[in-house]
Amino acid sequence: MQLFDGNELKKVAEIKAKYPESKAALLPVLWMVQEKQGWISQEAMQYVGDLLGIPNEHILGVVTFYTMFNNKPKGKYHLQICTNVSCMLRGGYELFNFVSDKLGIKNNEITDDGMFTIEEVECLGSCGTSPMMQVNNKDYYENLTTEKVENIINNFKTGHEN
Ligand code: FES
């Protein structure tokens, strides 16, 4: 597998040069893979291992430890709903179950059309505006209700802005 192009390999070399040990470059390089492919496959882990000279088991351990890394394909919209204490007390589980029922998928599953994945996550640092949902590792939707989240999902389906 040749995952990275010339520019990306240059970037990997720059990242490696910043650290005395190539293991320290692992997280940023895995992040590059995820940005490029949306998830990190077994082949991609092997590729990164060869590139950085890191054993495959170590990479697998890292990818499965950090929730920010996806080791399965994700939907176009990756909905991460927090059910940690503050969100839980303000309806995080109701929200999660509502979305799960609406989309007909369980935790970490993907809809048949490839549009949505849902994931139950730990605190994302937005407790004061709980319950909340993060989409595609970047956009926060806060102070949610089932009505609001339904609207957001419908807008994603129809391609409207939220
Ligand atoms: S508990 Fe949900 S964002 Fe902190």
Backbone and ligand atoms as CSV (ligand in chain L), in Angstrom:
chain,resi,resn,atom,element,x,y,z
A,1,MET,N,N,0.840,-1.199,0.000
A,1,MET,CA,C,0.000,0.000,0.000
A,1,MET,C,C,0.880,1.255,0.000
A,2,GLN,N,N,0.542,2.194,-0.898
A,2,GLN,CA,C,1.251,3.478,-0.910
A,2,GLN,C,C,0.218,4.542,-0.542
A,3,LEU,N,N,0.140,4.813,0.738
A,3,LEU,CA,C,-0.923,5.699,1.220
A,3,LEU,C,C,-0.618,7.178,1.004
A,4,PHE,N,N,0.602,7.579,1.319
A,4,PHE,CA,C,0.950,9.000,1.248
A,4,PHE,C,C,1.615,9.361,-0.075
A,5,ASP,N,N,1.316,10.566,-0.553
A,5,ASP,CA,C,2.013,11.051,-1.747
A,5,ASP,C,C,3.307,11.759,-1.328
A,6,GLY,N,N,4.020,12.294,-2.295
A,6,GLY,CA,C,5.319,12.906,-2.029
A,6,GLY,C,C,5.266,14.010,-0.979
A,7,ASN,N,N,4.264,14.875,-1.087
A,7,ASN,CA,C,4.146,15.982,-0.126
A,7,ASN,C,C,3.885,15.472,1.283
A,8,GLU,N,N,3.035,14.469,1.338
A,8,GLU,CA,C,2.695,13.919,2.660
A,8,GLU,C,C,3.908,13.216,3.278
A,9,LEU,N,N,4.672,12.544,2.434
A,9,LEU,CA,C,5.886,11.883,2.957
A,9,LEU,C,C,6.880,12.925,3.470
A,10,LYS,N,N,6.905,14.072,2.785
A,10,LYS,CA,C,7.775,15.158,3.246
A,10,LYS,C,C,7.321,15.644,4.625
A,11,LYS,N,N,6.016,15.746,4.760
A,11,LYS,CA,C,5.470,16.182,6.049
A,11,LYS,C,C,5.802,15.166,7.154
A,12,VAL,N,N,5.702,13.880,6.816
A,12,VAL,CA,C,6.053,12.835,7.794
A,12,VAL,C,C,7.518,12.993,8.215
A,13,ALA,N,N,8.376,13.242,7.234
A,13,ALA,CA,C,9.804,13.406,7.535
A,13,ALA,C,C,10.017,14.611,8.462
A,14,GLU,N,N,9.250,15.676,8.226
A,14,GLU,CA,C,9.365,16.867,9.095
A,14,GLU,C,C,8.913,16.553,10.518
A,15,ILE,N,N,7.831,15.814,10.609
A,15,ILE,CA,C,7.324,15.444,11.952
A,15,ILE,C,C,8.372,14.582,12.662
A,16,LYS,N,N,8.906,13.595,11.931
A,16,LYS,CA,C,9.910,12.695,12.538
A,16,LYS,C,C,11.122,13.485,13.034
A,17,ALA,N,N,11.509,14.485,12.254
A,17,ALA,CA,C,12.717,15.254,12.584
A,17,ALA,C,C,12.561,16.047,13.882
A,18,LYS,N,N,11.311,16.280,14.291
A,18,LYS,CA,C,11.068,17.064,15.510
A,18,LYS,C,C,11.331,16.264,16.775
A,19,TYR,N,N,11.328,14.946,16.642
A,19,TYR,CA,C,11.410,14.108,17.850
A,19,TYR,C,C,12.645,13.213,17.819
A,20,PRO,N,N,13.207,12.959,18.990
A,20,PRO,CA,C,14.354,12.047,19.037
A,20,PRO,C,C,13.962,10.601,18.722
A,21,GLU,N,N,12.706,10.233,19.048
A,21,GLU,CA,C,12.260,8.854,18.802
A,21,GLU,C,C,11.080,8.848,17.842
A,22,SER,N,N,11.067,7.898,16.909
A,22,SER,CA,C,9.994,7.927,15.909
A,22,SER,C,C,8.639,7.580,16.526
A,23,LYS,N,N,8.628,6.909,17.679
A,23,LYS,CA,C,7.341,6.597,18.329
A,23,LYS,C,C,6.556,7.865,18.636
A,24,ALA,N,N,7.291,8.944,18.926
A,24,ALA,CA,C,6.632,10.211,19.269
A,24,ALA,C,C,5.914,10.807,18.062
A,25,ALA,N,N,6.306,10.375,16.869
A,25,ALA,CA,C,5.665,10.899,15.653
A,25,ALA,C,C,4.388,10.130,15.317
A,26,LEU,N,N,4.140,9.069,16.067
A,26,LEU,CA,C,3.031,8.184,15.704
A,26,LEU,C,C,1.666,8.883,15.706
A,27,LEU,N,N,1.353,9.617,16.770
A,27,LEU,CA,C,0.017,10.232,16.845
A,27,LEU,C,C,-0.229,11.201,15.685
A,28,PRO,N,N,0.693,12.157,15.437
A,28,PRO,CA,C,0.423,13.051,14.301
A,28,PRO,C,C,0.342,12.337,12.952
A,29,VAL,N,N,1.121,11.278,12.774
A,29,VAL,CA,C,1.079,10.575,11.487
A,29,VAL,C,C,-0.229,9.777,11.358
A,30,LEU,N,N,-0.674,9.178,12.450
A,30,LEU,CA,C,-1.968,8.484,12.405
A,30,LEU,C,C,-3.092,9.477,12.120
A,31,TRP,N,N,-2.940,10.675,12.672
A,31,TRP,CA,C,-3.961,11.702,12.444
A,31,TRP,C,C,-4.002,12.071,10.960
A,32,MET,N,N,-2.826,12.126,10.324
A,32,MET,CA,C,-2.771,12.404,8.885
A,32,MET,C,C,-3.536,11.334,8.095
A,33,VAL,N,N,-3.358,10.069,8.520
A,33,VAL,CA,C,-4.048,8.966,7.835
A,33,VAL,C,C,-5.560,9.154,7.964
A,34,GLN,N,N,-5.986,9.461,9.186
A,34,GLN,CA,C,-7.424,9.596,9.416
A,34,GLN,C,C,-8.015,10.780,8.644
A,35,GLU,N,N,-7.273,11.870,8.593
A,35,GLU,CA,C,-7.732,13.043,7.833
A,35,GLU,C,C,-7.906,12.671,6.367
A,36,LYS,N,N,-7.002,11.813,5.888
A,36,LYS,CA,C,-7.018,11.451,4.477
A,36,LYS,C,C,-8.101,10.423,4.154
A,37,GLN,N,N,-8.250,9.406,5.024
A,37,GLN,CA,C,-9.146,8.298,4.696
A,37,GLN,C,C,-10.432,8.261,5.495
A,38,GLY,N,N,-10.488,9.042,6.565
A,38,GLY,CA,C,-11.675,9.024,7.423
A,38,GLY,C,C,-11.590,7.986,8.522
A,39,TRP,N,N,-10.698,7.009,8.357
A,39,TRP,CA,C,-10.503,5.982,9.376
A,39,TRP,C,C,-9.139,5.337,9.175
A,40,ILE,N,N,-8.750,4.451,10.093
A,40,ILE,CA,C,-7.418,3.842,10.005
A,40,ILE,C,C,-7.562,2.329,9.871
A,41,SER,N,N,-7.329,1.829,8.673
A,41,SER,CA,C,-7.485,0.403,8.385
A,41,SER,C,C,-6.256,-0.370,8.858
A,42,GLN,N,N,-6.374,-1.695,8.869
A,42,GLN,CA,C,-5.236,-2.563,9.219
A,42,GLN,C,C,-4.058,-2.299,8.281
A,43,GLU,N,N,-4.383,-2.151,6.979
A,43,GLU,CA,C,-3.323,-1.909,5.988
A,43,GLU,C,C,-2.623,-0.587,6.273
A,44,ALA,N,N,-3.425,0.415,6.665
A,44,ALA,CA,C,-2.835,1.722,6.958
A,44,ALA,C,C,-1.930,1.638,8.182
A,45,MET,N,N,-2.344,0.843,9.174
A,45,MET,CA,C,-1.504,0.675,10.376
A,45,MET,C,C,-0.172,0.035,9.996
A,46,GLN,N,N,-0.262,-0.980,9.127
A,46,GLN,CA,C,0.951,-1.659,8.653
A,46,GLN,C,C,1.865,-0.666,7.929
A,47,TYR,N,N,1.239,0.151,7.094
A,47,TYR,CA,C,1.982,1.147,6.304
A,47,TYR,C,C,2.709,2.127,7.235
A,48,VAL,N,N,1.980,2.637,8.231
A,48,VAL,CA,C,2.585,3.588,9.167
A,48,VAL,C,C,3.689,2.908,9.970
A,49,GLY,N,N,3.453,1.644,10.332
A,49,GLY,CA,C,4.471,0.889,11.077
A,49,GLY,C,C,5.762,0.769,10.280
A,50,ASP,N,N,5.615,0.459,8.991
A,50,ASP,CA,C,6.800,0.334,8.132
A,50,ASP,C,C,7.516,1.675,7.993
A,51,LEU,N,N,6.699,2.711,7.870
A,51,LEU,CA,C,7.238,4.055,7.675
A,51,LEU,C,C,8.044,4.531,8.886
A,52,LEU,N,N,7.516,4.233,10.072
A,52,LEU,CA,C,8.147,4.749,11.290
A,52,LEU,C,C,8.982,3.695,12.031
A,53,GLY,N,N,8.942,2.463,11.521
A,53,GLY,CA,C,9.693,1.403,12.191
A,53,GLY,C,C,9.123,1.071,13.565
A,54,ILE,N,N,7.796,0.988,13.619
A,54,ILE,CA,C,7.116,0.689,14.888
A,54,ILE,C,C,6.312,-0.605,14.717
A,55,PRO,N,N,6.379,-1.515,15.711
A,55,PRO,CA,C,5.645,-2.776,15.567
A,55,PRO,C,C,4.134,-2.565,15.462
A,56,ASN,N,N,3.521,-3.433,14.671
A,56,ASN,CA,C,2.093,-3.331,14.409
A,56,ASN,C,C,1.232,-3.385,15.671
A,57,GLU,N,N,1.629,-4.238,16.638
A,57,GLU,CA,C,0.815,-4.382,17.864
A,57,GLU,C,C,0.764,-3.055,18.614
A,58,HIS,N,N,1.877,-2.344,18.607
A,58,HIS,CA,C,1.915,-1.064,19.307
A,58,HIS,C,C,0.944,-0.081,18.647
A,59,ILE,N,N,0.935,-0.078,17.332
A,59,ILE,CA,C,0.064,0.850,16.599
A,59,ILE,C,C,-1.405,0.499,16.850
A,60,LEU,N,N,-1.705,-0.777,16.802
A,60,LEU,CA,C,-3.077,-1.219,17.057
A,60,LEU,C,C,-3.512,-0.776,18.456
A,61,GLY,N,N,-2.627,-0.925,19.430
A,61,GLY,CA,C,-2.918,-0.509,20.804
A,61,GLY,C,C,-3.232,0.974,20.870
A,62,VAL,N,N,-2.460,1.778,20.171
A,62,VAL,CA,C,-2.668,3.231,20.183
A,62,VAL,C,C,-3.997,3.586,19.514
A,63,VAL,N,N,-4.239,2.983,18.354
A,63,VAL,CA,C,-5.466,3.311,17.601
A,63,VAL,C,C,-6.720,2.917,18.387
A,64,THR,N,N,-6.655,1.790,19.090
A,64,THR,CA,C,-7.856,1.368,19.825
A,64,THR,C,C,-7.976,2.098,21.164
A,65,PHE,N,N,-6.877,2.635,21.689
A,65,PHE,CA,C,-6.924,3.337,22.981
A,65,PHE,C,C,-7.573,4.723,22.851
A,66,TYR,N,N,-7.190,5.457,21.830
A,66,TYR,CA,C,-7.687,6.833,21.703
A,66,TYR,C,C,-8.998,6.872,20.916
A,67,THR,N,N,-10.051,7.434,21.557
A,67,THR,CA,C,-11.345,7.451,20.861
A,67,THR,C,C,-11.342,8.376,19.648
A,68,MET,N,N,-10.350,9.278,19.573
A,68,MET,CA,C,-10.316,10.175,18.406
A,68,MET,C,C,-9.941,9.411,17.125
A,69,PHE,N,N,-9.398,8.205,17.280
A,69,PHE,CA,C,-9.055,7.419,16.091
A,69,PHE,C,C,-10.164,6.413,15.781
A,70,ASN,N,N,-10.508,6.310,14.506
A,70,ASN,CA,C,-11.520,5.364,14.068
A,70,ASN,C,C,-10.840,4.152,13.439
A,71,ASN,N,N,-11.116,2.966,14.005
A,71,ASN,CA,C,-10.530,1.783,13.366
A,71,ASN,C,C,-11.566,1.014,12.549
A,72,LYS,N,N,-12.706,1.678,12.311
A,72,LYS,CA,C,-13.717,1.130,11.397
A,72,LYS,C,C,-14.169,2.278,10.508
A,73,PRO,N,N,-14.683,1.981,9.318
A,73,PRO,CA,C,-15.169,3.076,8.470
A,73,PRO,C,C,-16.280,3.830,9.191
A,74,LYS,N,N,-16.325,5.129,8.993
A,74,LYS,CA,C,-17.352,5.957,9.640
A,74,LYS,C,C,-18.272,6.524,8.578
A,75,GLY,N,N,-19.473,6.947,9.026
A,75,GLY,CA,C,-20.395,7.598,8.124
A,75,GLY,C,C,-19.869,8.973,7.727
A,76,LYS,N,N,-20.516,9.557,6.730
A,76,LYS,CA,C,-20.139,10.911,6.311
A,76,LYS,C,C,-20.259,11.868,7.500
A,77,TYR,N,N,-21.284,11.628,8.328
A,77,TYR,CA,C,-21.447,12.411,9.555
A,77,TYR,C,C,-21.228,11.480,10.746
A,78,HIS,N,N,-20.178,11.761,11.476
A,78,HIS,CA,C,-19.840,10.959,12.646
A,78,HIS,C,C,-20.352,11.711,13.870
A,79,LEU,N,N,-21.449,11.202,14.441
A,79,LEU,CA,C,-22.113,11.901,15.540
A,79,LEU,C,C,-21.608,11.333,16.863
A,80,GLN,N,N,-20.919,12.146,17.633
A,80,GLN,CA,C,-20.402,11.702,18.927
A,80,GLN,C,C,-21.220,12.383,20.020
A,81,ILE,N,N,-21.947,11.574,20.751
A,81,ILE,CA,C,-22.837,12.130,21.776
A,81,ILE,C,C,-22.265,11.814,23.153
A,82,CYS,N,N,-22.107,12.864,23.951
A,82,CYS,CA,C,-21.505,12.702,25.273
A,82,CYS,C,C,-22.548,12.216,26.276
A,83,THR,N,N,-22.168,11.182,27.039
A,83,THR,CA,C,-23.073,10.697,28.098
A,83,THR,C,C,-22.354,10.728,29.446
A,84,ASN,N,N,-21.313,11.520,29.544
A,84,ASN,CA,C,-20.591,11.655,30.805
A,84,ASN,C,C,-21.458,12.467,31.787
A,85,VAL,N,N,-21.001,12.589,33.040
A,85,VAL,CA,C,-21.878,13.058,34.125
A,85,VAL,C,C,-22.763,14.272,33.793
A,86,SER,N,N,-22.169,15.408,33.423
A,86,SER,CA,C,-22.996,16.604,33.206
A,86,SER,C,C,-24.009,16.380,32.093
A,87,CYS,N,N,-23.566,15.772,31.015
A,87,CYS,CA,C,-24.487,15.524,29.905
A,87,CYS,C,C,-25.551,14.504,30.312
A,88,MET,N,N,-25.130,13.480,31.056
A,88,MET,CA,C,-26.070,12.445,31.492
A,88,MET,C,C,-27.187,13.067,32.327
A,89,LEU,N,N,-26.786,13.964,33.250
A,89,LEU,CA,C,-27.784,14.588,34.129
A,89,LEU,C,C,-28.742,15.484,33.353
A,90,ARG,N,N,-28.328,15.909,32.190
A,90,ARG,CA,C,-29.200,16.797,31.388
A,90,ARG,C,C,-29.720,16.092,30.123
A,91,GLY,N,N,-29.788,14.765,30.194
A,91,GLY,CA,C,-30.489,14.034,29.124
A,91,GLY,C,C,-29.598,13.450,28.036
A,92,GLY,N,N,-28.310,13.264,28.328
A,92,GLY,CA,C,-27.390,12.702,27.330
A,92,GLY,C,C,-27.823,11.335,26.819
A,93,TYR,N,N,-28.290,10.475,27.738
A,93,TYR,CA,C,-28.694,9.131,27.304
A,93,TYR,C,C,-29.981,9.165,26.489
A,94,GLU,N,N,-30.924,10.034,26.893
A,94,GLU,CA,C,-32.171,10.163,26.115
A,94,GLU,C,C,-31.823,10.601,24.692
A,95,LEU,N,N,-30.882,11.529,24.620
A,95,LEU,CA,C,-30.459,12.041,23.321
A,95,LEU,C,C,-29.817,10.925,22.488
A,96,PHE,N,N,-28.908,10.205,23.120
A,96,PHE,CA,C,-28.221,9.124,22.412
A,96,PHE,C,C,-29.243,8.087,21.916
A,97,ASN,N,N,-30.157,7.684,22.805
A,97,ASN,CA,C,-31.136,6.663,22.423
A,97,ASN,C,C,-32.086,7.176,21.331
A,98,PHE,N,N,-32.408,8.455,21.412
A,98,PHE,CA,C,-33.276,9.042,20.396
A,98,PHE,C,C,-32.607,8.962,19.018
A,99,VAL,N,N,-31.328,9.361,18.975
A,99,VAL,CA,C,-30.597,9.358,17.692
A,99,VAL,C,C,-30.432,7.922,17.197
A,100,SER,N,N,-30.112,7.024,18.129
A,100,SER,CA,C,-29.947,5.619,17.776
A,100,SER,C,C,-31.240,5.076,17.146
A,101,ASP,N,N,-32.385,5.368,17.766
A,101,ASP,CA,C,-33.669,4.896,17.227
A,101,ASP,C,C,-33.986,5.558,15.884
A,102,LYS,N,N,-33.730,6.860,15.821
A,102,LYS,CA,C,-34.061,7.596,14.591
A,102,LYS,C,C,-33.276,7.045,13.401
A,103,LEU,N,N,-32.008,6.758,13.629
A,103,LEU,CA,C,-31.169,6.297,12.518
A,103,LEU,C,C,-31.169,4.774,12.364
A,104,GLY,N,N,-31.689,4.065,13.377
A,104,GLY,CA,C,-31.739,2.599,13.317
A,104,GLY,C,C,-30.366,1.962,13.434
A,105,ILE,N,N,-29.467,2.594,14.180
A,105,ILE,CA,C,-28.131,2.022,14.392
A,105,ILE,C,C,-27.760,2.105,15.874
A,106,LYS,N,N,-26.867,1.187,16.269
A,106,LYS,CA,C,-26.381,1.193,17.649
A,106,LYS,C,C,-25.001,1.848,17.690
A,107,ASN,N,N,-24.456,1.909,18.915
A,107,ASN,CA,C,-23.147,2.536,19.117
A,107,ASN,C,C,-22.101,2.002,18.125
A,108,ASN,N,N,-21.418,2.906,17.472
A,108,ASN,CA,C,-20.339,2.578,16.530
A,108,ASN,C,C,-20.793,1.866,15.262
A,109,GLU,N,N,-22.097,1.909,14.996
A,109,GLU,CA,C,-22.566,1.334,13.735
A,109,GLU,C,C,-22.738,2.436,12.698
A,110,ILE,N,N,-22.851,1.997,11.464
A,110,ILE,CA,C,-22.970,2.943,10.343
A,110,ILE,C,C,-24.299,2.665,9.626
A,111,THR,N,N,-24.984,3.721,9.198
A,111,THR,CA,C,-26.253,3.507,8.476
A,111,THR,C,C,-25.966,2.880,7.103
A,112,ASP,N,N,-26.956,2.174,6.561
A,112,ASP,CA,C,-26.755,1.459,5.291
A,112,ASP,C,C,-26.330,2.389,4.162
A,113,ASP,N,N,-26.808,3.629,4.210
A,113,ASP,CA,C,-26.453,4.564,3.135
A,113,ASP,C,C,-25.092,5.229,3.365
A,114,GLY,N,N,-24.415,4.857,4.453
A,114,GLY,CA,C,-23.075,5.403,4.721
A,114,GLY,C,C,-23.084,6.847,5.211
A,115,MET,N,N,-24.275,7.368,5.532
A,115,MET,CA,C,-24.368,8.788,5.922
A,115,MET,C,C,-23.978,9.041,7.380
A,116,PHE,N,N,-24.387,8.130,8.287
A,116,PHE,CA,C,-24.219,8.428,9.710
A,116,PHE,C,C,-23.563,7.278,10.485
A,117,THR,N,N,-22.764,7.678,11.468
A,117,THR,CA,C,-22.276,6.766,12.497
A,117,THR,C,C,-22.596,7.447,13.819
A,118,ILE,N,N,-22.955,6.661,14.837
A,118,ILE,CA,C,-23.098,7.288,16.156
A,118,ILE,C,C,-22.117,6.658,17.123
A,119,GLU,N,N,-21.677,7.452,18.054
A,119,GLU,CA,C,-20.724,6.963,19.044
A,119,GLU,C,C,-21.003,7.653,20.376
A,120,GLU,N,N,-21.058,6.838,21.415
A,120,GLU,CA,C,-21.204,7.385,22.765
A,120,GLU,C,C,-19.804,7.748,23.254
A,121,VAL,N,N,-19.618,8.983,23.703
A,121,VAL,CA,C,-18.260,9.390,24.110
A,121,VAL,C,C,-18.248,9.987,25.514
A,122,GLU,N,N,-17.039,10.062,26.049
A,122,GLU,CA,C,-16.812,10.683,27.351
A,122,GLU,C,C,-16.759,12.199,27.173
A,123,CYS,N,N,-16.638,12.902,28.295
A,123,CYS,CA,C,-16.683,14.362,28.318
A,123,CYS,C,C,-15.832,15.012,27.222
A,124,LEU,N,N,-16.468,15.936,26.503
A,124,LEU,CA,C,-15.761,16.660,25.448
A,124,LEU,C,C,-15.524,18.118,25.857
A,125,GLY,N,N,-15.604,18.358,27.158
A,125,GLY,CA,C,-15.237,19.674,27.690
A,125,GLY,C,C,-16.271,20.761,27.468
A,126,SER,N,N,-17.499,20.362,27.234
A,126,SER,CA,C,-18.535,21.364,26.986
A,126,SER,C,C,-19.669,21.171,28.006
A,127,CYS,N,N,-19.278,20.833,29.238
A,127,CYS,CA,C,-20.255,20.434,30.267
A,127,CYS,C,C,-21.243,21.552,30.582
A,128,GLY,N,N,-20.799,22.803,30.543
A,128,GLY,CA,C,-21.662,23.934,30.882
A,128,GLY,C,C,-22.794,24.132,29.891
A,129,THR,N,N,-22.654,23.540,28.712
A,129,THR,CA,C,-23.707,23.676,27.699
A,129,THR,C,C,-24.207,22.283,27.293
A,130,SER,N,N,-24.226,21.407,28.308
A,130,SER,CA,C,-24.683,20.036,28.045
A,130,SER,C,C,-26.214,19.996,27.898
A,131,PRO,N,N,-26.777,18.959,27.280
A,131,PRO,CA,C,-26.055,17.880,26.610
A,131,PRO,C,C,-25.549,18.330,25.244
A,132,MET,N,N,-24.519,17.650,24.800
A,132,MET,CA,C,-23.888,18.116,23.565
A,132,MET,C,C,-23.514,16.951,22.641
A,133,MET,N,N,-23.241,17.334,21.400
A,133,MET,CA,C,-22.833,16.357,20.388
A,133,MET,C,C,-21.719,16.997,19.557
A,134,GLN,N,N,-20.712,16.204,19.237
A,134,GLN,CA,C,-19.665,16.683,18.342
A,134,GLN,C,C,-19.833,15.957,17.000
A,135,VAL,N,N,-19.652,16.683,15.914
A,135,VAL,CA,C,-19.792,16.059,14.592
A,135,VAL,C,C,-18.473,16.148,13.844
A,136,ASN,N,N,-18.039,14.995,13.335
A,136,ASN,CA,C,-16.792,14.891,12.548
A,136,ASN,C,C,-15.584,15.487,13.271
A,137,ASN,N,N,-15.519,15.224,14.568
A,137,ASN,CA,C,-14.360,15.623,15.391
A,137,ASN,C,C,-14.115,17.121,15.441
A,138,LYS,N,N,-15.090,17.934,15.032
A,138,LYS,CA,C,-14.796,19.366,15.068
A,138,LYS,C,C,-15.980,20.262,15.445
A,139,ASP,N,N,-17.176,19.986,14.961
A,139,ASP,CA,C,-18.285,20.919,15.205
A,139,ASP,C,C,-19.080,20.523,16.442
A,140,TYR,N,N,-19.270,21.493,17.343
A,140,TYR,CA,C,-20.029,21.246,18.570
A,140,TYR,C,C,-21.466,21.745,18.415
A,141,TYR,N,N,-22.406,20.928,18.870
A,141,TYR,CA,C,-23.811,21.333,18.959
A,141,TYR,C,C,-24.186,21.190,20.427
A,142,GLU,N,N,-24.628,22.310,21.026
A,142,GLU,CA,C,-24.768,22.346,22.481
A,142,GLU,C,C,-26.196,22.656,22.921
A,143,ASN,N,N,-26.428,22.464,24.241
A,143,ASN,CA,C,-27.772,22.670,24.815
A,143,ASN,C,C,-28.824,21.950,23.981
A,144,LEU,N,N,-28.558,20.692,23.680
A,144,LEU,CA,C,-29.430,19.976,22.741
A,144,LEU,C,C,-30.708,19.456,23.393
A,145,THR,N,N,-31.710,19.339,22.564
A,145,THR,CA,C,-32.952,18.647,22.923
A,145,THR,C,C,-33.188,17.645,21.791
A,146,THR,N,N,-34.137,16.737,21.986
A,146,THR,CA,C,-34.404,15.784,20.902
A,146,THR,C,C,-34.892,16.527,19.647
A,147,GLU,N,N,-35.668,17.592,19.861
A,147,GLU,CA,C,-36.157,18.360,18.696
A,147,GLU,C,C,-34.979,18.979,17.934
A,148,LYS,N,N,-34.071,19.583,18.707
A,148,LYS,CA,C,-32.930,20.233,18.044
A,148,LYS,C,C,-32.086,19.216,17.280
A,149,VAL,N,N,-31.817,18.077,17.915
A,149,VAL,CA,C,-30.941,17.098,17.264
A,149,VAL,C,C,-31.639,16.498,16.038
A,150,GLU,N,N,-32.945,16.368,16.117
A,150,GLU,CA,C,-33.684,15.853,14.953
A,150,GLU,C,C,-33.550,16.817,13.773
A,151,ASN,N,N,-33.671,18.094,14.082
A,151,ASN,CA,C,-33.504,19.117,13.054
A,151,ASN,C,C,-32.122,19.074,12.419
A,152,ILE,N,N,-31.106,18.955,13.281
A,152,ILE,CA,C,-29.714,18.916,12.799
A,152,ILE,C,C,-29.529,17.737,11.843
A,153,ILE,N,N,-30.041,16.569,12.251
A,153,ILE,CA,C,-29.889,15.370,11.415
A,153,ILE,C,C,-30.645,15.528,10.097
A,154,ASN,N,N,-31.860,16.070,10.182
A,154,ASN,CA,C,-32.628,16.287,8.947
A,154,ASN,C,C,-31.904,17.233,8.008
A,155,ASN,N,N,-31.273,18.258,8.572
A,155,ASN,CA,C,-30.514,19.181,7.734
A,155,ASN,C,C,-29.312,18.496,7.084
A,156,PHE,N,N,-28.648,17.616,7.824
A,156,PHE,CA,C,-27.532,16.864,7.217
A,156,PHE,C,C,-28.056,16.030,6.054
A,157,LYS,N,N,-29.218,15.406,6.249
A,157,LYS,CA,C,-29.777,14.532,5.201
A,157,LYS,C,C,-30.101,15.301,3.937
A,158,THR,N,N,-30.571,16.532,4.130
A,158,THR,CA,C,-31.001,17.306,2.955
A,158,THR,C,C,-29.908,18.251,2.450
A,159,GLY,N,N,-28.753,18.200,3.103
A,159,GLY,CA,C,-27.634,19.019,2.645
A,159,GLY,C,C,-27.735,20.483,3.046
A,160,HIS,N,N,-28.654,20.804,4.006
A,160,HIS,CA,C,-28.756,22.191,4.481
A,160,HIS,C,C,-27.739,22.445,5.579
A,161,GLU,N,N,-27.385,23.721,5.712
A,161,GLU,CA,C,-26.453,24.130,6.775
A,161,GLU,C,C,-27.142,24.021,8.120
A,162,ASN,N,N,-26.365,23.720,9.152
A,162,ASN,CA,C,-26.912,23.773,10.508
A,162,ASN,C,C,-26.442,25.010,11.217
L,1,FES,S1,S,-19.974,15.852,30.471
L,1,FES,FE1,FE,-20.546,16.077,28.405
L,1,FES,S2,S,-19.226,17.611,27.699
L,1,FES,FE2,FE,-18.607,17.300,29.735
